[in-house]
Amino acid sequence: MKELVYSKVIIYHDETKQIEKTNLKGHVLLFVPKELTIKREGTLFGNEEITYNPLVELYNRIMNIRKCYNSYHKFHFNEISKSGKWTKYNEAEKELLNIGVEALKSKNTTIFPRPLFCKIAIIFYHMYRIDLFGGDKKEKRLRYHETLLRMLLKGSIHYLYDKHHQVEIEKIISDGEPYHRKLSDERILRRLIIDDSLGKSPLREYVKISPSCPSCEIIHQSSQHKDYEENSEEYIHANMLQLADMFLGAVVHSCYKGIKISRILPSIGQKVDDKRGVVSMPVKEMLDKRKRGKNFRYSSHYKSFSLSRAYLENDQWHFDNIMTKDIEIVQGAGQLTLLDLLNDGE
């Protein structure tokens, strides 16, 4: 049976401040299909085509979590206390990430009636050689961030999608107010479109930027859902931005803090030494699937996430895989690094 998947996605962007004891910063991109079409040829019933809206299905599950635990606070990883009594809000936060991890699956989901094909991409990096960029100090730093964001966007869409799963970017929404100016549409989005004319590798044929993407604009929006009317587009986007934040925080905790493994989940009111670690467990378990080596390609999470660290050496960009802190790094195992995808010298 031949299957072709086509995703029209909204990309949610967030970033982390400097990670304690590492001097690293990071970007996260959460890809959520607003419209997903699956075409199958050669089934027992002939050819078939189904179209659905994973964004709505994911949003509805998030709202179910809020109602179930009466948790209408902003989901923000750094606001989770490091230790103390386990609360219903912590249970909601852990369940949110459990739902998010399920939403990344391309098959065998146990929560949703059908796979949502969401994806995440994260890159960590040091602020180094900002003198390579023009402008005053604030402008140099922002241009550095924008360069890393563009590399993450291009590298991740080329790896996470392929000719069997094509993607169209409808819009990019970034969490919060701009710096001294908004993120540059020219440097991040339009550069991707004209890369081939600049001697860089062009976007691959399975990647498109939608004509409806407003002038290839990156939209800045608050992730505080209470600023908007419930069920409005902005309210839905705010919840997705919060999920992106939770993913980024959980990856940081899993890879740079370390999590003490415990199969016994805390009950409400129980004292917990590492509440952030318990909340992060669904993400860590997903990341640890890469320990399977070549067998990871059979996982429901294969090519659903990309995780790398970028650094400059001799003025050339290099990229390493990032593994969870307490697992052994196996040379050549796991997903491809962005280095495999960004070989055009950007």
Backbone torsions as a table, in degrees:
resi	resn	phi	psi	omega
1	MET	NA	131.2	179.1
2	LYS	-97.5	130.8	-178.2
3	GLU	-127.4	135.0	175.8
4	LEU	-125.7	128.7	179.7
5	VAL	-112.2	136.2	178.1
6	TYR	-128.0	119.7	-178.6
7	SER	-112.4	128.2	168.9
8	LYS	-103.3	109.7	-166.2
9	VAL	-111.8	153.0	163.8
10	ILE	-106.5	131.3	-179.0
11	ILE	-104.0	127.0	179.3
12	TYR	-105.6	127.2	-174.8
13	HIS	-115.7	137.6	172.1
14	ASP	-144.3	166.2	177.5
15	GLU	-142.1	158.6	179.8
16	THR	-108.2	149.5	171.8
17	LYS	-70.8	179.6	-178.0
18	GLN	-56.8	128.5	-179.3
19	ILE	-77.1	130.3	-176.5
20	GLU	-54.0	132.4	175.9
21	LYS	69.5	8.7	-179.1
22	THR	-124.4	-23.6	-173.1
23	ASN	62.0	19.2	179.3
24	LEU	-94.8	147.6	168.2
25	LYS	-117.3	169.6	-177.7
26	GLY	-152.8	153.1	172.3
27	HIS	-115.5	145.9	170.9
28	VAL	-127.9	140.3	171.8
29	LEU	-122.0	125.0	176.0
30	LEU	-109.6	117.5	-178.9
31	PHE	-96.2	117.3	179.0
32	VAL	-123.0	117.4	179.1
33	PRO	-66.8	127.7	172.1
34	LYS	-84.2	-27.3	176.0
35	GLU	-144.8	128.0	-179.5
36	LEU	-129.2	128.1	-180.0
37	THR	-119.8	130.2	176.3
38	ILE	-116.3	123.4	177.0
39	LYS	-111.8	128.1	178.7
40	ARG	-122.0	134.0	177.6
41	GLU	-117.6	143.0	175.2
42	GLY	79.6	26.5	175.1
43	THR	-80.1	172.5	178.3
44	LEU	-60.6	-23.5	-178.2
45	PHE	-107.5	21.0	-179.6
46	GLY	86.3	-156.3	179.0
47	ASN	-80.6	144.0	177.8
48	GLU	-140.9	156.2	-179.6
49	GLU	-144.1	129.6	176.8
50	ILE	-128.1	144.5	178.2
51	THR	-131.5	134.7	177.6
52	TYR	-150.4	176.7	-172.7
53	ASN	-117.8	91.6	179.4
54	PRO	-60.8	-30.8	179.4
55	LEU	-59.0	-46.2	179.9
56	VAL	-66.5	-41.4	-179.1
57	GLU	-64.8	-40.4	178.3
58	LEU	-67.9	-44.3	178.6
59	TYR	-59.5	-43.5	179.7
60	ASN	-61.1	-38.4	178.2
61	ARG	-67.7	-37.8	177.2
62	ILE	-63.7	-41.2	179.2
63	MET	-67.3	-33.4	175.1
64	ASN	-62.7	-39.1	177.3
65	ILE	-63.0	-45.5	-179.7
66	ARG	-59.2	-43.8	-178.9
67	LYS	-70.8	-40.0	-178.3
68	CYS	-61.4	-41.2	-176.7
69	TYR	-105.5	8.2	-178.0
70	ASN	50.8	43.7	-174.3
71	SER	-111.7	91.0	-178.4
72	TYR	-106.5	18.8	176.5
73	HIS	-78.9	168.3	176.1
74	LYS	-76.2	125.8	175.4
75	PHE	-76.0	110.7	-177.1
76	HIS	-143.1	115.0	-169.9
77	PHE	-56.7	-43.1	-176.6
78	ASN	-70.6	-10.9	176.5
79	GLU	-86.9	-7.4	176.7
80	ILE	-74.4	125.4	-179.7
81	SER	-65.0	146.8	-175.1
82	LYS	-68.4	-34.2	179.5
83	SER	-149.5	172.4	-179.3
84	GLY	128.0	-166.4	-178.4
85	LYS	-73.5	137.9	176.5
86	TRP	-73.6	127.9	-174.9
87	THR	-116.8	171.4	177.1
88	LYS	-65.4	-26.9	177.8
89	TYR	-69.5	-38.9	175.5
90	ASN	-64.2	-38.5	178.1
91	GLU	-62.6	-39.9	177.9
92	ALA	-65.8	-39.0	179.7
93	GLU	-65.2	-42.6	177.4
94	LYS	-65.5	-40.8	-179.7
95	GLU	-66.6	-34.6	177.0
96	LEU	-59.6	-45.9	179.5
97	LEU	-70.1	-32.1	175.3
98	ASN	-62.9	-43.0	176.6
99	ILE	-64.2	-42.3	179.6
100	GLY	-61.3	-42.9	178.4
101	VAL	-63.1	-39.7	177.0
102	GLU	-65.7	-35.3	-179.2
103	ALA	-67.2	-19.7	179.3
104	LEU	-81.6	-12.3	-176.1
105	LYS	-70.6	147.1	175.3
106	SER	-102.2	-4.3	178.1
107	LYS	-165.5	165.9	172.1
108	ASN	57.5	35.4	175.6
109	THR	-72.2	140.3	-179.6
110	THR	-102.7	-5.1	-175.8
111	ILE	-111.1	-45.0	-178.3
112	PHE	-93.4	152.7	180.0
113	PRO	-67.2	-17.9	179.4
114	ARG	-157.0	155.1	-177.6
115	PRO	-61.7	143.7	-179.7
116	LEU	-96.1	-17.6	177.2
117	PHE	58.2	30.7	172.2
118	CYS	-72.2	162.6	-179.2
119	LYS	-146.3	155.5	173.6
120	ILE	-131.0	150.1	174.8
121	ALA	-137.8	132.9	-177.2
122	ILE	-133.9	139.5	175.0
123	ILE	-133.5	137.1	175.3
124	PHE	-112.2	149.2	-176.0
125	TYR	-161.9	155.0	172.3
126	HIS	-90.9	151.7	170.0
127	MET	-82.4	106.0	-171.9
128	TYR	-144.8	134.4	178.7
129	ARG	58.6	46.5	177.3
130	ILE	-69.4	-11.6	177.8
131	ASP	-66.5	-11.7	178.0
132	LEU	-72.1	-11.4	-175.8
133	PHE	-111.6	155.2	-176.7
134	GLY	-85.6	169.9	177.1
135	GLY	96.1	-179.6	176.5
136	ASP	-74.6	-176.7	-172.5
137	LYS	-60.8	-43.0	179.4
138	LYS	-61.9	-41.1	-178.8
139	GLU	-69.5	-39.9	177.8
140	LYS	-59.4	-44.8	-178.1
141	ARG	-64.7	-41.6	-178.8
142	LEU	-67.6	-40.0	178.5
143	ARG	-64.6	-34.6	176.0
144	TYR	-62.9	-48.3	177.6
145	HIS	-58.0	-43.1	-178.2
146	GLU	-63.8	-38.2	178.7
147	THR	-62.8	-44.9	178.5
148	LEU	-64.9	-37.6	179.0
149	LEU	-65.1	-41.2	179.0
150	ARG	-65.1	-41.0	178.7
151	MET	-63.9	-40.3	178.4
152	LEU	-63.8	-44.9	-178.7
153	LEU	-61.4	-49.4	-177.3
154	LYS	-67.5	-46.7	-178.4
155	GLY	-63.8	-40.4	-176.3
156	SER	-72.6	-39.6	179.8
157	ILE	-68.8	-29.5	177.6
158	HIS	-73.6	-31.2	179.6
159	TYR	-87.3	-45.1	-172.5
160	LEU	-73.1	-20.1	178.9
161	TYR	-120.5	164.4	179.6
162	ASP	-158.2	-170.6	-175.9
163	LYS	-66.2	-18.7	177.6
164	HIS	-91.7	-16.1	175.6
165	HIS	-136.5	94.1	-176.6
166	GLN	-87.5	155.4	-174.6
167	VAL	-136.2	144.5	173.6
168	GLU	-127.8	124.2	-179.9
169	ILE	-85.7	118.5	179.6
170	GLU	-89.4	-42.9	177.5
171	LYS	-162.5	160.1	174.8
172	ILE	-120.8	128.0	-179.7
173	ILE	-119.0	123.7	-177.8
174	SER	-106.3	140.3	-175.7
175	ASP	-73.9	125.7	169.7
176	GLY	92.2	179.9	179.5
177	GLU	-75.1	154.5	177.2
178	PRO	-65.0	167.7	171.4
179	TYR	-69.4	-131.8	175.2
180	HIS	-73.6	-11.9	172.2
181	ARG	-154.6	166.7	179.0
182	LYS	-74.1	163.2	175.5
183	LEU	-59.2	139.4	-174.2
184	SER	-75.3	115.5	174.4
185	ASP	-63.3	-36.1	-178.7
186	GLU	-64.6	-46.2	-173.9
187	ARG	-75.7	-30.3	-173.7
188	ILE	-98.9	-51.4	-174.1
189	LEU	-93.2	-53.0	-174.5
190	ARG	-66.6	-29.5	177.2
191	ARG	-60.0	-35.5	179.9
192	LEU	-63.9	-35.3	-176.9
193	ILE	-71.0	-34.9	-174.3
194	ILE	-105.5	10.9	-176.5
195	ASP	-54.6	-38.4	-176.7
196	ASP	-63.7	-32.7	178.4
197	SER	-75.0	-13.9	178.8
198	LEU	-100.0	9.4	179.6
199	GLY	84.3	7.9	177.0
200	LYS	-97.5	163.4	178.0
201	SER	-68.8	133.2	-178.1
202	PRO	-76.2	169.6	171.8
203	LEU	-59.4	140.7	-178.6
204	ARG	-72.8	161.8	-170.3
205	GLU	-64.1	-18.6	-179.4
206	TYR	-91.9	7.9	179.1
207	VAL	-118.5	128.5	177.7
208	LYS	-132.4	152.5	171.3
209	ILE	-109.3	122.5	-171.1
210	SER	-63.0	140.7	173.2
211	PRO	-61.5	-23.1	-179.8
212	SER	-81.4	-10.3	175.3
213	CYS	-62.7	114.5	-168.1
214	PRO	-60.0	95.2	179.6
215	SER	53.5	34.9	-178.3
216	CYS	54.1	42.8	-173.9
217	GLU	-96.1	140.4	170.9
218	ILE	-91.3	124.1	-175.3
219	ILE	-94.4	129.8	174.2
220	HIS	-96.6	128.9	-178.9
221	GLN	-145.5	144.1	175.1
222	SER	-66.6	142.3	176.6
223	SER	-91.4	5.6	177.4
224	GLN	-81.2	103.6	-174.8
225	HIS	-63.2	-25.0	-177.7
226	LYS	-70.5	-10.1	177.2
227	ASP	-76.4	-10.1	-172.2
228	TYR	-127.6	161.3	176.8
229	GLU	-71.2	135.4	-178.0
230	GLU	-57.2	137.3	179.1
231	ASN	75.6	1.3	173.7
232	SER	-73.8	164.4	179.3
233	GLU	-58.2	-43.1	-179.1
234	GLU	-64.7	-35.9	178.7
235	TYR	-65.7	-42.5	177.5
236	ILE	-63.4	-45.7	180.0
237	HIS	-61.7	-38.6	-179.8
238	ALA	-61.4	-39.9	178.2
239	ASN	-66.2	-36.6	177.9
240	MET	-69.9	-36.5	175.7
241	LEU	-63.2	-36.7	176.9
242	GLN	-66.6	-38.3	177.0
243	LEU	-64.2	-41.1	177.3
244	ALA	-60.2	-43.0	177.5
245	ASP	-60.5	-43.4	-179.1
246	MET	-66.0	-39.9	175.9
247	PHE	-59.9	-48.4	-177.5
248	LEU	-62.3	-44.9	179.4
249	GLY	-62.7	-39.9	-179.5
250	ALA	-68.0	-37.1	177.6
251	VAL	-67.4	-43.5	176.8
252	VAL	-57.9	-45.9	-178.5
253	HIS	-65.5	-39.6	-178.0
254	SER	-70.3	-34.8	-172.2
255	CYS	-99.2	-26.1	-175.1
256	TYR	-119.5	-16.5	177.5
257	LYS	-102.5	-42.9	-176.7
258	GLY	92.5	143.1	-177.9
259	ILE	-125.6	130.9	174.8
260	LYS	-80.5	117.9	-174.4
261	ILE	-71.7	130.6	174.9
262	SER	-145.4	126.0	-179.5
263	ARG	-84.8	-6.8	179.6
264	ILE	-97.3	112.2	-178.2
265	LEU	-78.8	143.5	-179.1
266	PRO	-70.7	153.5	174.6
267	SER	-101.2	161.1	-178.7
268	ILE	-57.7	129.5	179.7
269	GLY	94.1	-12.8	-179.4
270	GLN	-76.5	141.0	178.5
271	LYS	-75.7	132.9	-177.6
272	VAL	-127.5	132.0	-178.5
273	ASP	-77.2	-32.2	-177.4
274	ASP	-134.8	81.2	-178.1
275	LYS	-65.2	-37.0	179.6
276	ARG	-65.2	-34.1	178.1
277	GLY	-66.7	-40.2	178.7
278	VAL	-66.0	-42.9	178.6
279	VAL	-62.1	-34.9	-175.6
280	SER	-80.2	-11.4	-171.9
281	MET	-54.2	-41.8	178.8
282	PRO	-58.5	-36.5	180.0
283	VAL	-72.4	-43.9	179.7
284	LYS	-60.9	-42.2	179.4
285	GLU	-62.0	-37.1	177.0
286	MET	-66.1	-46.8	-179.3
287	LEU	-62.5	-34.8	-178.0
288	ASP	-70.4	-10.8	176.0
289	LYS	-62.4	-20.4	179.5
290	ARG	-67.2	-15.9	177.1
291	LYS	-65.4	-13.6	-179.8
292	ARG	-72.6	-7.6	-179.3
293	GLY	65.9	-131.9	-177.5
294	LYS	-62.1	-27.2	-179.8
295	ASN	-70.2	-12.1	177.9
296	PHE	-60.2	-26.8	-178.1
297	ARG	-63.9	-16.2	178.0
298	TYR	-93.0	-1.0	-178.5
299	SER	-74.2	151.5	174.9
300	SER	-67.9	-13.1	178.8
301	HIS	-104.0	5.9	178.9
302	TYR	-63.2	130.0	-179.2
303	LYS	61.1	28.5	174.0
304	SER	-104.2	-11.4	177.3
305	PHE	-147.7	153.2	177.2
306	SER	-133.3	134.3	-173.9
307	LEU	-142.4	117.0	-175.4
308	SER	-145.0	160.8	170.4
309	ARG	-117.2	130.8	-179.2
310	ALA	-106.8	143.6	175.8
311	TYR	-152.4	154.7	179.0
312	LEU	-97.3	134.9	175.4
313	GLU	-142.0	120.2	-174.9
314	ASN	54.6	40.5	178.6
315	ASP	61.7	20.7	175.2
316	GLN	-118.9	140.9	179.0
317	TRP	-78.5	137.1	174.8
318	HIS	-130.4	154.6	-175.2
319	PHE	-136.1	133.9	177.2
320	ASP	-117.9	149.0	168.8
321	ASN	-69.1	148.9	174.7
322	ILE	-113.0	129.1	178.5
323	MET	-112.9	161.5	175.8
324	THR	-63.3	152.5	-165.9
325	LYS	-63.6	-31.2	-171.5
326	ASP	-106.9	19.8	175.1
327	ILE	-116.6	153.4	-178.7
328	GLU	-75.9	133.0	178.0
329	ILE	-80.5	121.6	-179.6
330	VAL	-101.7	119.7	-177.5
331	GLN	-59.2	125.3	176.0
332	GLY	86.5	-2.3	-178.7
333	ALA	-92.4	165.2	174.1
334	GLY	84.7	-161.7	-174.5
335	GLN	-79.7	164.9	174.5
336	LEU	-67.2	147.0	174.4
337	THR	-84.8	166.3	176.2
338	LEU	-64.3	-21.8	177.7
339	LEU	-59.2	-33.8	179.0
340	ASP	-67.6	-22.3	-172.1
341	LEU	-104.5	-24.1	-174.7
342	LEU	-110.4	56.4	-175.8
343	ASN	-92.6	21.1	-178.9
344	ASP	-103.3	12.9	171.5
345	GLY	76.9	23.1	-179.0
346	GLU	-66.5	NA	NA
